[in-house]
């Protein structure tokens, strides 16, 4: 399903075919998608974040275990907004992998130290 969304997004949005694996390109594509609903850019960006989220759950490295403790009910819209806010506020980190930046942003937003 995710692959179909990415392929559809790549066809519908030519910028997505460029490398968004790095924060600079992801932010260039998605930075203005904050607060949009059901617009093409937002949908493509949400699909990418959903893929990162799914892969993180499946391939969580031991070194990242216990870093993110999101409460129940957090949506992909929230994760996208958290990532975009992190990229906006930390331009010095944007050259890093988008997946790594997602971990950083989510661990700040939902640190395990605040969970009971």
N, C-alpha and C positions, 0 to 999 in steps of 0.2 A: 504494500500500500504506500509506504513512504517513498519507495523508488518511483512509483507512478506519480506521486505529487511532485517530486523533484524534477522528473522528466517533463511533466506538464508545465511546471514552473519555468523550466529552462526554455521551453518552446514559447511560452506566453511572455516571458520576460527575458530578453536577450542578455541583460547584464548578469543574470544568475549564472550564465554559462561561464562567466569569468570566475576566477578563483576567490571564493568567499570563505575559504578555510582560514584566512588570516583576518584579524579584527579590522584592519584598515578597509578592506574591500567589503566586508560584511556591513560595517558602519556606513560606508559610502552608499550601499544599496538600501539599507534598512533604517538609517538614522532619522529619516523623516517619516517613518511609519508609526511613530509614537502616537497613540490615541486614535489612530485610524481604525475603522471597523469595516471589514469586508472589502477592502480595496486591494487591488492586485499585489502591490508591493508588500502589504501587511501579510497577505496570505502566503506568499512565497517565503517571507521571513519566518512566519510561524511554522511552516513546514520544515525549514532548516533547523529551527530550535527544537521542534518535536523530534527530529532525527537525532540531534545531540542528546536530548533527554533520554530517548529510548536506548541509545548506545551506552550512555552512562550507566543506566540501570542494568544493562546486560554485561558490560565489560568494566565495571567499576574496579579500578586498580586498588590494591590493598593500601597504597599510600594515600588514597583519597577517602577511604572509609571513615565515616563519622564526621566528615567536614560539613555536610549539608543535611539539615534536619527540617525539611519543609513541612509545615502543617498540612493536614488533609484539606483538600479543596483548592489548592493552588492551581491556577490554570496556566496553559501555555501562553496566553496573553500576558499574564503576570511575569512569567519567565522571560519573555521577549522584552518587556518593558524594563525589567531588572538588568538584563544584559545591555540594552541600549543606554540606560542611565549610567552603567559602569563604564561603557566605552566613551560616553560623553564626558564623564568626570575624570577619566584616566587616559588621556590621549597618549601618554608616554608608554602605555602597554599595548596599543592597538596593533603593533607588528607581530604579536604573539598569535598562536593558533586560536581560532574562535572557540574551539572546544575547551581549551585551557581557560580562556577568558570567561566562559560560561561557568566553569567550576568556581573561579574566583568570585564572580558576581553573586552566584547562588550561596556560596559559603558566607559571604558578608551579609546577605539578606536573611539567610536562615541558618545561623550558626547553631551547632549542636549544643553548645554550652548554655543556650537559653531554653533548651527543652527539659521538661521535668523528668 
